[in-house]
Amino acid sequence: MKPMRVAYSLLFWGFMILSSLIAFPMALAIWLLTFPFDRRLRALHLFTCFWASIYTWLNPAWRVSIKGTQNLDSNLPTIMVANHLSLLDVIVVFRLFTHFKWVSKSENFQVPLIGWNMRLNGYIPLRRGGKSGAVQMMKMSRRSLAEGNSLFIFPEGTRSPDGRMRRFKDGAFDLAIQTSTPIQPLVIQGTSQALPKRGFKLQGRHPISVEVLKVIPAETFRDQTAEDLAEEVQNLIAEHLGPENAPRRRSQRAS
């Protein structure tokens, strides 16, 4: 079974590379044709959703269900937040086919083809390891929200190694408070079993789901601190996860 999984994984990653060689020139053409009148790059992002969705549509081992799409409003800029389990999270979130800009670590923008497409889309890089990187990210995020874009941020900052949520960082929630932007929580399940954090070997058949929860209006958290709001949203997401995926207690997370 192990050699089969290795071969299956090599086939998948090989297909991703080959398809990216075809898809990126198409993305570049869409950008050139639409940028003059589509300043929010909605068409390019929609194509990127299609590009990413190919990898779950064509993979029989990944049965992806999308729930709660009635809670999405593409005309309402929100800060979208979710738990983070796997590299696969990014791929399945694109199945929402709704407009947003990713906030992602700057290293991802250096990946050939896929990272170049992230730059074309105007996604927002976060340079880690210094205050200046966070300040620049916040500045770009505020500008993008003012232009009418939603943002997608993983508040844990990195993937969970064991499926249990890490403490949510305050940045996304501080931004929501500062800009009076509603928060759109999402719940991701199953991706850590399909593609664990460590390694690139696919793990066979696993159901995957993305659930969009009801938006949290800005007026409901106007007087809260970013820390309290982060914990509140984390607990909300935890309610929709099984006990094995629930976050550690605050005292445990701080230790």
Wavefront OBJ file of the C-alpha trace (Angstrom):
o trace
v 0.000 0.000 0.000
v 2.858 2.366 0.807
v 4.409 2.174 -2.727
v 0.939 2.881 -4.133
v 0.608 6.000 -1.990
v 4.044 7.192 -3.056
v 3.174 6.683 -6.720
v -0.202 8.346 -6.218
v 1.454 11.331 -4.536
v 4.080 11.663 -7.261
v 1.337 11.565 -9.885
v -0.623 14.286 -8.096
v 2.316 16.659 -7.615
v 3.499 16.009 -11.159
v 0.037 16.883 -12.464
v 0.039 20.062 -10.374
v 3.341 21.171 -11.906
v 2.267 20.326 -15.459
v -1.127 21.985 -15.122
v 0.464 25.099 -13.603
v 2.701 25.398 -16.652
v -0.499 25.622 -18.714
v -2.637 27.649 -16.292
v -0.207 30.443 -15.463
v 0.062 31.807 -19.050
v -3.758 31.779 -19.122
v -3.829 33.716 -15.831
v -1.351 36.224 -17.243
v -3.509 36.690 -20.346
v -6.611 37.253 -18.195
v -4.713 39.816 -16.116
v -3.548 41.700 -19.216
v -7.031 41.728 -20.745
v -9.046 42.649 -17.647
v -6.785 44.788 -15.456
v -7.698 48.144 -17.110
v -11.376 47.824 -16.130
v -11.326 45.156 -13.385
v -9.167 46.835 -10.763
v -10.238 44.408 -8.022
v -9.122 41.525 -10.290
v -12.325 39.589 -9.759
v -12.018 37.762 -13.098
v -8.473 36.645 -12.374
v -9.415 35.448 -8.886
v -12.368 33.510 -10.359
v -9.986 31.812 -12.797
v -7.641 31.037 -9.888
v -10.578 29.408 -8.062
v -11.117 27.227 -11.141
v -7.400 26.431 -11.424
v -7.178 25.336 -7.778
v -10.463 23.421 -7.855
v -9.231 21.171 -10.638
v -7.056 19.356 -8.083
v -10.003 18.315 -5.926
v -12.481 17.796 -8.763
v -10.149 15.296 -10.470
v -8.978 13.543 -7.299
v -11.428 10.740 -6.404
v -9.876 10.397 -2.935
v -10.904 13.929 -1.931
v -14.673 14.202 -1.602
v -15.131 17.885 -0.782
v -18.408 19.244 0.561
v -19.075 22.970 0.787
v -21.684 24.107 3.307
v -23.203 27.427 4.279
v -22.540 29.330 1.049
v -25.782 31.227 1.669
v -23.812 33.065 4.377
v -21.450 34.544 1.783
v -22.010 38.004 0.320
v -19.469 38.821 -2.371
v -20.487 42.490 -2.236
v -19.710 42.795 1.500
v -15.989 43.096 2.357
v -15.245 40.820 5.305
v -12.250 39.357 7.075
v -12.540 35.616 6.500
v -10.887 33.423 9.141
v -10.607 29.652 9.511
v -8.733 26.953 11.338
v -5.594 25.761 9.515
v -4.853 22.046 9.222
v -3.009 21.406 5.975
v -1.548 22.803 2.777
v -4.731 21.430 1.238
v -6.798 24.061 3.094
v -5.844 26.686 0.535
v -6.963 24.497 -2.365
v -10.353 23.608 -0.872
v -11.138 27.200 0.169
v -10.958 28.195 -3.498
v -13.981 25.907 -4.005
v -16.078 28.700 -2.467
v -15.742 30.679 -5.715
v -16.173 33.947 -3.835
v -13.969 37.019 -4.127
v -11.204 37.652 -1.586
v -7.492 38.348 -1.267
v -5.254 35.907 0.576
v -2.935 37.151 3.296
v -0.050 34.695 3.093
v 3.578 34.384 4.143
v 5.907 36.078 1.683
v 7.765 32.829 0.891
v 4.686 31.533 -0.930
v 4.921 34.400 -3.422
v 8.351 33.113 -4.499
v 7.030 29.729 -5.662
v 7.296 29.619 -9.469
v 4.002 29.884 -11.363
v 1.690 29.606 -8.326
v 3.470 32.359 -6.404
v 3.649 34.501 -9.521
v -0.117 34.126 -9.888
v -0.548 35.226 -6.273
v 1.283 38.442 -7.141
v -0.876 38.994 -10.230
v -3.976 38.612 -8.041
v -2.826 41.288 -5.623
v -2.773 38.896 -2.676
v -1.044 40.311 0.375
v 2.371 39.040 1.535
v 3.374 38.857 5.178
v 7.101 38.992 5.807
v 7.754 37.215 9.075
v 10.487 37.850 11.587
v 10.131 41.581 12.133
v 7.681 44.300 13.040
v 8.071 46.093 9.708
v 6.631 43.109 7.826
v 3.491 43.108 9.966
v 3.116 46.885 9.645
v 3.358 46.683 5.847
v 0.855 43.811 5.751
v -1.638 45.789 7.833
v -1.229 48.826 5.580
v -1.850 46.763 2.436
v -4.789 44.993 4.101
v -6.503 48.246 5.038
v -6.111 49.529 1.494
v -7.490 46.298 0.011
v -10.515 46.381 2.312
v -11.148 50.019 1.358
v -11.167 48.941 -2.295
v -13.995 46.524 -1.538
v -12.088 43.247 -1.232
v -12.542 40.622 1.449
v -9.399 39.205 3.050
v -8.715 35.594 3.984
v -6.425 35.057 6.972
v -5.476 31.931 8.937
v -5.247 33.366 12.477
v -3.169 30.451 13.770
v -0.393 31.666 11.498
v 0.698 28.142 10.551
v -0.763 24.689 10.095
v -1.626 22.625 13.152
v 0.691 19.602 13.542
v -1.956 17.454 15.281
v -5.335 18.782 14.106
v -6.018 20.763 17.286
v -6.222 24.515 16.868
v -3.387 26.714 18.014
v -4.195 29.978 19.767
v -5.539 32.509 17.293
v -3.232 35.489 16.887
v -4.692 38.953 17.297
v -3.729 40.517 13.935
v -6.835 39.674 11.906
v -9.115 40.745 14.744
v -7.216 43.945 15.437
v -7.639 44.775 11.751
v -11.380 44.012 11.930
v -11.811 46.333 14.914
v -9.703 49.141 13.415
v -11.557 49.083 10.079
v -15.039 48.123 11.376
v -15.040 45.120 9.043
v -17.346 42.137 9.652
v -15.754 38.761 10.367
v -16.670 35.699 8.299
v -15.727 32.512 10.208
v -15.195 29.230 8.365
v -14.630 25.683 9.586
v -12.330 23.287 7.698
v -12.345 19.555 8.436
v -10.641 16.483 6.996
v -7.678 18.076 5.259
v -5.107 17.043 7.887
v -6.034 13.390 7.347
v -5.796 13.756 3.561
v -2.485 15.648 3.566
v -0.720 15.996 6.953
v 1.489 18.963 7.763
v 4.722 16.986 7.673
v 5.560 15.577 4.272
v 3.909 15.615 0.865
v 2.523 12.069 0.758
v -1.235 11.897 0.165
v -3.081 9.645 2.600
v -5.879 8.060 0.591
v -9.631 8.573 0.825
v -10.826 11.153 3.334
v -13.969 13.314 3.372
v -13.216 17.040 3.434
v -15.586 19.874 4.262
v -15.605 23.649 4.370
v -18.465 25.256 6.296
v -19.202 28.977 6.093
v -20.671 30.259 9.361
v -22.829 33.338 9.730
v -21.008 36.639 9.446
v -20.230 38.511 12.671
v -21.294 42.175 12.231
v -18.701 44.792 13.124
v -21.020 46.600 15.515
v -21.118 43.533 17.792
v -17.402 43.699 18.608
v -16.729 47.432 18.399
v -15.863 47.667 22.118
v -13.946 44.395 22.413
v -10.196 43.930 22.524
v -8.543 42.029 19.677
v -7.438 39.327 22.134
v -10.965 38.737 23.439
v -12.418 38.762 19.924
v -9.806 36.235 18.748
v -10.720 33.876 21.573
v -14.454 34.308 20.931
v -14.129 33.455 17.236
v -11.819 30.540 17.978
v -14.358 29.117 20.426
v -17.108 29.570 17.814
v -15.141 27.551 15.270
v -14.276 24.951 17.939
v -17.996 24.356 18.558
v -18.285 23.020 15.002
v -15.267 20.711 15.286
v -15.149 17.323 16.992
v -13.559 17.008 20.465
v -10.344 15.662 18.929
v -9.897 18.940 17.025
v -10.918 21.315 19.820
v -8.369 23.938 20.902
v -6.318 23.494 24.037
v -7.371 25.488 27.043
v -6.017 28.997 27.175
v -3.727 28.194 30.115
v -2.286 25.253 28.197
v -1.771 27.316 25.033
v 0.069 30.013 26.927
v 2.500 27.539 28.501
l 1 2 3 4 5 6 7 8 9 10 11 12 13 14 15 16 17 18 19 20 21 22 23 24 25 26 27 28 29 30 31 32 33 34 35 36 37 38 39 40 41 42 43 44 45 46 47 48 49 50 51 52 53 54 55 56 57 58 59 60 61 62 63 64 65 66 67 68 69 70 71 72 73 74 75 76 77 78 79 80 81 82 83 84 85 86 87 88 89 90 91 92 93 94 95 96 97 98 99 100 101 102 103 104 105 106 107 108 109 110 111 112 113 114 115 116 117 118 119 120 121 122 123 124 125 126 127 128 129 130 131 132 133 134 135 136 137 138 139 140 141 142 143 144 145 146 147 148 149 150 151 152 153 154 155 156 157 158 159 160 161 162 163 164 165 166 167 168 169 170 171 172 173 174 175 176 177 178 179 180 181 182 183 184 185 186 187 188 189 190 191 192 193 194 195 196 197 198 199 200 201 202 203 204 205 206 207 208 209 210 211 212 213 214 215 216 217 218 219 220 221 222 223 224 225 226 227 228 229 230 231 232 233 234 235 236 237 238 239 240 241 242 243 244 245 246 247 248 249 250 251 252 253 254 255
